[in-house]
Amino acid sequence: MTITLTRRALLRLAGTTSLAVAAAAAAQAEGPAPAGTGSPPGFAASAPIRCGAIGLRVRDLDRMSRYYQSVLGLGLISASADGVVLGAGNVPLVWMEPRPQAGYEPRNAAGLFHTAFLMPSRHDLARWLVHVARNQTPLTGFADHSVSEAVYLDDPEGNGIEVYADRDPRLWRWEGERVVMGTHRLDVDGILALTDTNRSDYREAPSGLRIGHMHLRVGDIAQSEGFYRDAIGLDSTSRRDTASFLSSGRYHHHVALNTWNSAGAGLRDRAQTGLDWFSLEVADPALLATQRERMARAGYAPATVARGFESTDPWGTRLRLVGI
């Protein structure tokens, strides 16, 4: 089916008729707003601690694997009876473990809010936007977050996905140790102007695509900060009563935490679908060793895994800290 790619066509995919409504939908993905050019691809990954990969428990492995390959353009790195590994530039990003009998994790449980895939440039975001529009992939929202430009969607099993491009970090506004982030209308026309909207040349994910940040549902903000800030050692970059944003190396955030739908949530059910684990990469072996000692002192007994160690947050989500 041939479509004319316009802002209106994109809005239809998001189930709305205006960018204001699309931004409001995106606010559900990043929270209400407090009162350029592309980022260098390596900025998010240049921090002492940065996002690595995720592991998902999935009911329909074939369908989920096809979705991440066809929609995001991830490449198949390996496949076996134990699951599949997908990535970009031969870097593993998404591990899927089949759980065909699993129930779906409810959206008011702790767990994954969304995985945020960071495009190397705004031009790559434009190319991807043309790709999903021409394939009529349903979207859930668009937003300009001041530090970045983002598009939201859900995979077939309800796991949230953000695809975004950072603005040049020199354009980010800091107020002391807090970075200013908002939720505003996305300049869709400006993004689409960067590429040919009459055809899609997005055959596969750019080799520099990475997971830029992880956004999690938690049961309590203070308790979550006790783990991700105090035990893991991430720095607070923005905080609200119902959300917290943390990073390493003055990135806007590598991990976000919210209680918008999950306040008071208890321990997650590992028999259900959803996020099984995610990893943070640590380039410095000395820092990795220090982090292990820090977690042990905080009472989160780290268990050895390949290239590092893992522990679980207060709701049972496994976090791995691994060397590069």
Residue pairs with C-beta under 8 A, 6 or more apart in sequence:
1 136
3 9
3 133
3 134
3 136
5 130
5 133
5 134
5 192
5 197
5 198
7 19
7 188
7 189
7 192
8 17
9 133
10 129
10 133
10 139
10 142
10 188
11 17
11 18
11 19
11 22
13 132
13 133
13 136
13 137
13 138
13 139
14 22
14 25
14 138
14 139
14 140
14 141
14 142
15 138
15 139
15 140
16 22
16 25
19 142
19 185
19 186
19 188
20 185
22 141
22 142
22 143
22 185
22 186
23 141
23 142
23 143
23 144
23 183
23 184
23 185
23 186
24 141
25 140
25 141
25 152
26 140
26 141
26 142
26 143
26 150
26 152
26 183
26 186
27 33
27 141
27 143
27 183
28 141
28 260
29 113
29 114
29 140
29 141
29 143
29 150
29 152
29 160
29 162
29 215
30 143
30 145
30 150
30 181
30 183
30 215
30 256
31 183
31 240
31 242
31 243
31 258
31 260
32 183
33 181
33 182
33 183
33 184
34 180
34 181
34 182
34 238
34 240
36 167
36 168
36 171
37 122
37 167
37 168
37 171
38 120
38 121
38 122
38 123
38 165
38 166
38 167
38 168
39 148
39 165
39 166
39 167
39 168
39 169
40 168
40 169
41 120
41 121
41 208
43 166
43 169
43 251
44 50
44 51
44 118
44 166
44 210
44 212
44 213
44 251
44 254
45 210
46 249
47 247
47 248
47 249
47 250
47 251
47 254
48 248
48 249
48 282
48 283
48 284
48 287
49 232
49 233
49 234
49 248
49 249
49 254
49 280
49 281
49 282
49 287
49 291
49 321
50 248
50 249
50 251
50 254
50 280
50 281
51 210
51 211
51 212
51 213
51 214
51 254
51 278
51 279
51 280
51 281
52 211
52 278
52 279
52 280
52 281
52 320
52 322
53 87
53 92
53 93
53 94
53 95
53 211
53 278
53 279
54 93
54 94
54 95
54 115
54 211
54 214
54 275
54 277
54 278
54 279
55 95
55 96
55 97
55 275
55 276
55 277
55 278
55 318
56 64
56 94
56 95
56 96
56 97
56 159
56 273
56 274
56 275
56 276
57 97
57 99
57 102
57 270
57 272
57 273
57 274
57 275
57 276
58 64
58 96
58 97
58 98
58 99
58 157
58 273
59 98
59 99
59 100
59 101
59 102
59 104
59 157
59 273
60 100
60 156
60 157
61 83
61 84
61 96
61 98
61 100
63 156
64 96
64 155
64 156
64 157
65 76
65 79
65 84
65 86
65 96
67 155
67 156
68 74
68 86
68 94
68 155
69 75
69 76
69 86
70 135
71 132
71 135
71 137
71 153
72 117
72 128
72 161
72 163
72 205
72 209
73 88
73 128
73 131
73 202
73 203
73 204
73 205
73 209
74 86
74 87
74 88
74 93
74 94
74 204
74 205
74 209
75 86
75 87
75 88
75 90
75 204
75 205
76 84
76 85
76 86
77 85
77 86
77 87
77 90
77 92
78 84
78 85
79 85
82 97
82 98
83 95
83 96
83 97
83 98
84 95
84 96
85 92
85 94
85 95
85 96
86 92
86 93
86 94
86 95
86 96
87 93
87 94
88 204
88 205
88 206
88 207
88 208
88 209
88 210
89 205
89 206
89 207
89 208
89 209
90 207
91 210
93 117
93 209
93 210
93 211
94 115
97 276
99 271
99 273
102 271
102 272
102 273
103 269
103 271
103 272
103 273
104 157
104 158
104 272
104 273
104 274
105 111
105 158
105 268
105 269
105 272
105 273
105 274
107 158
107 217
107 261
108 261
108 262
108 265
109 217
109 262
109 265
109 268
109 269
109 272
109 274
110 216
110 217
110 218
110 219
110 262
110 265
110 266
110 267
110 268
110 315
110 316
110 317
111 216
111 217
111 262
111 268
111 274
111 275
111 315
111 317
112 159
112 160
112 214
112 215
112 216
112 217
112 274
112 275
113 160
113 215
113 216
113 217
113 256
113 258
114 152
114 159
114 160
114 161
114 162
114 215
115 159
115 160
115 161
115 162
115 211
115 214
115 215
115 278
116 150
116 161
116 162
116 163
116 164
116 211
116 212
116 213
116 214
116 215
117 161
117 162
117 163
117 164
117 209
117 210
117 211
117 212
118 164
118 165
118 166
118 209
118 210
118 211
118 212
118 213
119 125
119 128
119 163
119 164
119 165
119 206
119 209
120 165
120 206
120 208
120 209
121 165
122 149
122 165
122 191
122 194
123 194
123 195
124 165
124 206
124 209
125 149
125 151
125 163
125 164
125 165
125 191
126 191
126 192
126 193
126 194
126 195
127 195
127 200
127 201
127 202
128 163
128 202
129 151
129 188
129 191
129 192
130 192
130 195
130 196
130 197
130 199
130 200
130 202
131 200
131 202
132 139
132 151
132 153
134 199
134 200
135 200
137 153
138 153
138 154
139 151
139 152
139 153
140 152
140 153
140 154
140 160
141 151
141 152
142 150
142 151
142 152
142 185
142 186
142 188
143 149
143 150
143 152
143 183
143 184
143 185
143 186
144 150
144 182
144 183
144 184
144 185
144 186
144 187
145 164
145 181
145 182
145 183
145 184
146 167
146 172
146 173
146 180
146 181
146 182
146 184
147 166
147 167
147 169
147 172
147 179
147 180
147 181
147 252
148 164
148 165
148 166
148 167
148 252
149 164
149 165
149 167
149 186
149 187
149 191
150 162
150 163
150 164
150 186
151 162
151 163
151 164
151 186
152 160
152 161
152 162
152 163
153 160
153 161
153 163
154 160
154 161
155 161
157 273
158 273
159 273
159 274
159 275
160 215
162 215
164 212
166 212
166 252
169 250
172 179
172 180
172 252
173 179
173 180
174 180
174 250
177 235
177 236
177 237
178 236
178 237
178 238
178 239
179 237
179 238
179 245
179 250
179 252
179 253
181 238
181 245
181 252
195 201
211 278
212 254
213 247
213 251
213 253
213 254
213 255
213 256
214 254
214 255
214 256
214 278
215 255
215 256
215 257
215 258
216 224
216 255
216 256
216 257
216 258
216 275
216 313
216 317
217 258
217 259
217 260
217 261
217 262
217 265
218 224
218 257
218 258
218 259
218 262
218 265
218 313
218 314
218 315
219 259
219 262
219 263
219 264
219 265
219 266
219 314
219 315
220 259
220 263
220 264
220 314
221 239
221 241
221 242
221 243
221 244
221 257
221 258
221 259
223 314
224 244
224 257
224 313
224 314
225 236
225 244
225 246
225 257
226 298
226 314
227 298
227 300
227 313
227 314
228 234
228 244
228 246
228 255
228 257
228 313
229 235
229 236
229 244
229 246
230 298
231 294
231 295
231 298
231 300
231 311
232 280
232 291
232 294
232 295
232 319
232 321
233 248
233 291
233 294
234 246
234 247
234 248
234 254
234 255
235 246
235 247
235 248
235 250
236 244
236 245
236 246
237 245
237 246
237 247
237 250
237 251
237 252
237 253
238 244
238 245
238 252
238 253
239 245
242 258
242 259
242 260
242 263
243 256
243 257
243 258
243 259
243 260
244 256
244 257
244 258
245 252
245 253
245 255
245 256
245 257
246 253
246 254
246 255
246 256
246 257
247 253
247 254
247 255
248 254
254 280
259 265
265 315
266 315
267 315
267 316
268 274
268 315
268 316
268 317
270 276
270 316
275 317
276 318
277 310
277 317
277 318
277 319
277 320
278 317
278 318
278 319
278 320
279 308
279 319
279 320
279 321
279 322
280 319
280 320
280 321
280 322
281 322
281 323
281 324
282 288
282 291
282 308
282 321
282 322
282 323
282 324
283 323
283 324
285 323
288 308
288 321
288 322
288 323
291 321
292 302
292 309
292 321
295 301
295 302
295 309
295 311
295 321
296 302
300 311
300 312
301 311
302 309
302 310
302 311
302 321
303 309
303 310
303 311
305 320
305 322
306 322
307 322
307 323
308 320
308 321
308 322
308 323
309 320
309 321
310 318
310 319
310 320
310 321
311 318
311 319
312 318
312 319
313 319
